[in-house]
Amino acid sequence: MDGAEIAFSCKICYSLYDDKIKKPYIISPCSHTICYTCLREIIESNLNPSCPFCVREIKASISEMKPNYELID
């Protein structure tokens, strides 16, 4: 993976972002970005989900979070 691909990929699963199932989402409240698939897995599999990078608690539902359109190639 080159530098451009790393910048446009999920830092959890390393898949390239797209505008469908791997759409990048901004985690609320910390503003880190991961793909929809990883975000959904984190929220659905934890009673108290938290950001995998800064460990801040995720209180918003996925429907309340916004896609990070700047990272869609």
Secondary structure, 3 states (H helix, E strand, C coil): CCHHHHHCECCCCCCECCCCCCCEEECCCCCCEEEHHHHHHHHHCCCCCECCCCCCECCCCHHHCCECHHHCC
